Amino acid sequence: MPAGPEIPEWADPRELDASIRAALQGLDSRNAAQVAGHLVVAGTLVDEDPVTALAHARAARDRASRLAVVREAVGVAAYHAEDYAEAARELRAYRRMSGDQGYRAVLADCERAMGRPEVALRLVSEALAENLDAEETVELRLVEAGARRDLGEDAAARIVLESALGGRPDPERLDGEDEGQLRIAAAYADLLRAQGDEEKADQWLAAVAAIDPELAGEDMSIEFTDLEELSDFDEDAVVTSDEVEVSDEAQVSDDDVASDDVEDVTEDLEDVVPAAGGMSFDEEVEAEVAELLGEADTDTGDSKD
C-alpha cells in the first residue's frame, strides 16, 4: 500500500465530523487513524493548498476506496486543484455509493472545464427541473451562464443572469443579505465588462464592493461547504483510533487493497472507454450525461464500489 504524504502532527482525527468518523469504524484501527489524518489535512488545506490537499485525499482513497466519504473528499479536492476529470470521476463514484444526488453544479462545471459546455447545459437543465434550494440554484445559474459564454452566446448568458437577478436588474436594489444574489451580480458585472459596457459594469461592481469588498474581487467558481464541515464536530461524539471496534470481516488485508485498486481501475476505464462495438463522440457524450443523471442503462457495466 502506498505510504502517501506524511501526516503533520497538527492533524487531529477528532476534528472530523461525527458521521465521517462513524464511516471509518469499518476499518482496522491503524488504518482508520491514517485515513482520518489524511482527511483532516485535505479538509484543512483544500482552499489554501489544493494540490497538497488532493495528495492527502488520494492517500486516504488508497487505504479506503470503498468509503463514499473518502471518494467525496478526493472529488472536492480534485476540483479545487483543477483536475476536473478526476473530480468528475470521484464525485460520480460518491453519488453511486452514497445515493446523494448533490454536486450537480460541480459536475456541470467540470464538463465546462473539460471543454463540453453542451453537456454542462444538459446537466444544468435536468437539475433545475427538480425542487432545489436557493443556494444550489445560484450555483447552477452561474454554471449555465458560463457555459453560454463558452459557446459564444453572451446574449443568452446575459438573459440567464438578469433573470436570476429578478429581471430588469438595478444595482441599487441589491440585497446585501443575499450572498447568492451578490455572486450573480458579480458575474453580471464581469459579463458586462466583457461585452464592452464598462460604465454599467463599474456600477454593478461598485454595488457589490460596497456590500462585500472581497466578493467583488473573487472569481465565480463553485463554493463548497462539505470539506469545511470536517471540522464541525461534537466533542462528546469523538472516536479515536483506540476506540474503534473492528469485526473480523472488516479487517483490511493486502488482498482487500488489491481488490479496491482493481475496482478503481475498472471504474476509471468505464468512464473513458466506449462500449463494445464503438460509439461516436455524440453517443459517448450522451452516455456520460445519462450516467451523470443516474439514467444509464443497466447493461452499461457500471462497477459497484
C-alpha positions in Angstrom: 0.0 0.0 0.0 1.5 3.4 -1.0 2.5 5.4 2.1 1.3 8.7 0.8 2.4 12.1 2.1 3.4 12.4 5.8 0.5 13.4 8.1 1.5 16.5 10.1 1.3 16.5 13.8 -1.5 19.1 13.9 -3.9 16.8 12.0 -6.2 15.7 14.8 -8.7 13.0 13.7 -11.1 14.3 16.4 -11.7 17.3 14.2 -13.6 15.1 11.7 -17.4 15.3 11.6 -19.0 12.6 13.7 -20.6 11.0 10.6 -17.2 10.6 8.9 -15.7 9.1 12.0 -18.6 6.7 12.1 -17.9 5.7 8.5 -14.3 4.9 9.4 -15.3 2.4 12.0 -15.3 -0.4 9.5 -11.5 -0.1 9.1 -8.9 -1.6 11.4 -7.8 1.0 14.0 -4.4 1.8 12.5 -5.8 2.2 9.0 -8.7 4.3 10.3 -6.3 6.6 12.1 -4.3 7.1 8.9 -7.3 7.7 6.7 -8.7 10.2 9.3 -5.4 12.1 9.4 -5.3 12.4 5.6 -8.9 13.6 5.5 -8.2 16.2 8.2 -5.3 17.6 6.2 -7.3 17.5 2.9 -10.2 19.4 4.6 -7.9 22.0 6.2 -5.7 22.7 3.1 -8.3 22.4 0.3 -8.6 26.2 -0.1 -5.0 27.4 0.5 -3.1 24.5 -0.9 -5.4 22.3 -3.0 -2.5 20.3 -4.6 -1.4 19.1 -1.2 -5.0 18.6 -0.1 -5.5 16.4 -3.1 -2.4 14.3 -2.4 -3.7 13.6 1.1 -7.2 12.8 -0.2 -5.7 10.4 -2.7 -3.7 8.7 0.1 -7.0 8.2 2.0 -8.5 6.7 -1.1 -5.6 4.3 -1.4 -6.4 3.0 2.0 -10.2 3.2 1.9 -11.6 3.4 -1.6 -14.8 1.7 -0.7 -15.9 4.6 1.6 -18.2 7.2 0.0 -16.9 10.0 2.2 -13.3 9.3 1.0 -14.3 9.4 -2.6 -16.2 12.7 -1.9 -13.1 14.2 -0.4 -11.0 13.3 -3.4 -13.6 14.7 -5.8 -13.8 18.0 -3.9 -10.0 18.4 -3.6 -9.5 17.5 -7.3 -12.0 20.2 -8.2 -10.1 22.8 -6.2 -6.8 21.6 -7.7 -8.4 21.9 -11.2 -8.1 18.3 -12.0 -11.6 18.2 -13.4 -11.6 14.8 -15.0 -10.6 13.2 -11.6 -13.1 15.4 -9.8 -16.0 14.3 -12.0 -15.0 10.7 -11.8 -14.7 10.7 -8.0 -17.9 12.7 -7.4 -19.8 10.3 -9.7 -18.4 7.4 -7.6 -19.5 9.2 -4.5 -23.0 9.7 -5.8 -23.3 6.0 -6.8 -22.0 4.8 -3.4 -24.0 7.2 -1.2 -27.2 7.8 -3.1 -26.6 11.6 -2.6 -27.6 13.4 -5.8 -25.7 16.6 -4.9 -22.8 18.2 -6.6 -24.9 18.8 -9.8 -23.4 22.2 -10.3 -19.9 21.0 -9.7 -20.3 18.1 -12.2 -21.7 20.6 -14.7 -18.8 23.0 -14.1 -16.3 20.1 -14.6 -17.9 19.5 -18.0 -17.4 23.1 -18.8 -13.7 22.9 -17.8 -13.2 19.8 -19.9 -14.5 21.7 -23.0 -18.0 20.3 -23.1 -20.3 23.2 -22.4 -23.2 21.5 -24.2 -23.0 18.6 -21.7 -22.9 21.2 -18.8 -26.1 22.8 -20.1 -27.8 19.5 -20.3 -26.9 18.7 -16.7 -28.0 22.2 -15.5 -31.3 21.9 -17.3 -32.0 18.5 -15.7 -31.1 19.7 -12.3 -33.2 22.9 -12.5 -36.2 20.7 -13.3 -36.0 19.5 -9.7 -37.0 21.2 -6.5 -33.7 22.8 -5.4 -32.8 25.2 -2.6 -31.8 28.7 -3.4 -28.0 28.1 -2.9 -27.8 25.3 -5.4 -29.9 27.2 -7.9 -27.5 30.1 -7.8 -24.5 27.8 -8.5 -26.4 26.2 -11.4 -27.2 29.5 -12.9 -23.6 30.6 -12.7 -22.5 27.5 -14.5 -25.3 27.9 -17.0 -24.2 31.5 -17.8 -20.5 30.4 -18.0 -21.4 27.6 -20.4 -23.3 30.0 -22.6 -20.3 32.3 -22.7 -18.1 29.3 -23.6 -20.3 28.8 -26.6 -20.1 32.4 -27.6 -23.7 33.0 -26.6 -23.1 36.1 -24.5 -26.6 37.4 -25.1 -28.1 34.2 -23.7 -25.7 34.3 -20.7 -26.9 37.9 -20.0 -30.5 36.7 -20.0 -29.7 34.0 -17.5 -28.0 36.3 -15.1 -30.6 39.1 -15.5 -33.4 36.6 -14.8 -31.6 35.4 -11.7 -31.4 39.0 -10.6 -35.2 39.3 -10.9 -35.4 40.8 -14.4 -34.5 44.5 -15.3 -31.8 44.4 -12.6 -30.8 47.5 -10.8 -27.6 47.7 -8.8 -29.2 50.0 -6.3 -31.7 47.2 -5.3 -29.1 44.6 -4.4 -30.0 42.7 -1.3 -26.9 42.8 1.0 -28.2 39.8 3.0 -28.5 37.6 -0.1 -25.0 36.2 -0.8 -26.3 34.3 -3.8 -27.6 37.5 -5.4 -24.3 39.2 -4.8 -22.5 36.3 -6.6 -24.8 36.6 -9.5 -24.3 40.4 -9.6 -20.5 40.0 -9.6 -20.8 37.6 -12.5 -23.1 40.0 -14.3 -20.6 42.8 -13.9 -17.9 40.6 -15.4 -20.1 39.8 -18.4 -21.0 43.5 -18.9 -17.3 44.3 -19.0 -16.6 41.5 -21.5 -19.4 43.0 -23.7 -17.7 46.4 -23.6 -20.3 48.1 -21.3 -17.6 49.4 -18.9 -19.9 52.0 -17.3 -22.6 49.6 -16.3 -20.0 47.0 -15.2 -18.4 49.5 -12.9 -21.8 50.4 -11.4 -22.5 46.8 -10.6 -19.1 46.0 -9.3 -19.2 49.1 -7.1 -22.5 48.0 -5.7 -21.1 44.6 -4.9 -17.9 46.0 -3.4 -20.0 48.3 -1.1 -21.5 45.3 0.5 -18.8 42.7 0.2 -15.4 44.0 -1.0 -13.8 40.6 -1.1 -16.5 39.1 -3.3 -16.0 41.9 -5.8 -12.5 40.7 -6.4 -13.2 36.9 -6.5 -13.9 34.5 -9.4 -17.3 32.9 -9.5 -16.3 29.3 -9.2 -18.4 26.8 -7.2 -18.5 27.3 -3.5 -18.1 24.3 -1.2 -19.1 23.7 2.4 -18.6 20.0 2.6 -14.9 19.7 3.4 -15.1 22.6 5.7 -17.6 20.7 7.7 -14.9 18.1 8.5 -14.0 20.4 11.5 -17.6 20.7 12.7 -17.6 18.1 15.4 -19.2 17.2 18.6 -16.7 16.7 21.4 -18.9 14.1 23.1 -19.0 12.0 20.0 -15.2 11.9 19.5 -14.0 8.5 18.3 -10.2 7.9 18.4 -8.4 5.1 16.8 -8.1 3.3 20.1 -11.9 3.3 20.5 -12.7 1.9 17.1 -14.2 -1.6 17.3 -13.5 -3.8 14.3 -15.1 -7.1 13.3 -13.0 -9.9 11.6 -14.9 -9.2 8.4 -13.9 -5.5 8.5 -10.1 -6.1 8.8 -8.2 -4.6 5.8 -5.8 -7.0 4.2 -3.4 -6.7 1.3 -5.9 -8.7 -0.8 -8.6 -6.2 0.1 -6.5 -3.3 -1.0 -5.6 -5.0 -4.3 -9.3 -5.6 -4.9 -10.1 -2.0 -4.3 -7.3 -0.9 -6.7 -8.7 -3.2 -9.4 -12.2 -1.8 -8.9 -10.9 1.7 -9.1 -9.0 1.0 -12.4 -12.1 -0.8 -13.8 -14.3 2.2 -12.8 -11.9 4.6 -14.4 -11.8 2.6 -17.6 -15.6 2.5 -17.7 -15.6 6.3 -17.5 -13.4 6.8 -20.6 -13.7 3.7 -22.8 -16.7 3.4 -25.1 -18.9 0.3 -25.0 -18.1 -2.7 -27.2 -18.8 -2.0 -30.9 -17.6 1.6 -30.6 -19.6 4.8 -30.1 -19.4 8.1 -31.9 -18.4 11.2 -30.0 -22.1 12.3 -29.7 -23.0 8.8 -28.3 -20.2 9.0 -25.8 -21.4 12.4 -24.6 -25.0 11.1 -24.3 -23.8 8.1 -22.4 -21.8 10.2 -20.0 -24.7 12.6 -19.5 -27.0 9.7 -18.8 -24.6 8.3 -16.2 -24.3 11.7 -14.5 -28.0 12.0 -14.3 -28.4 8.5 -12.9 -30.2 7.3 -16.1 -27.6 4.9 -17.6 -29.0 1.6 -18.8 -28.4 -1.4 -16.6 -26.2 -3.0 -19.3 -23.6 -0.3 -19.3 -21.5 -2.3 -16.8 -21.1 0.4 -14.1 -19.0 -1.0 -11.4 -20.3 -1.1 -7.9 -17.9 0.4 -5.4 
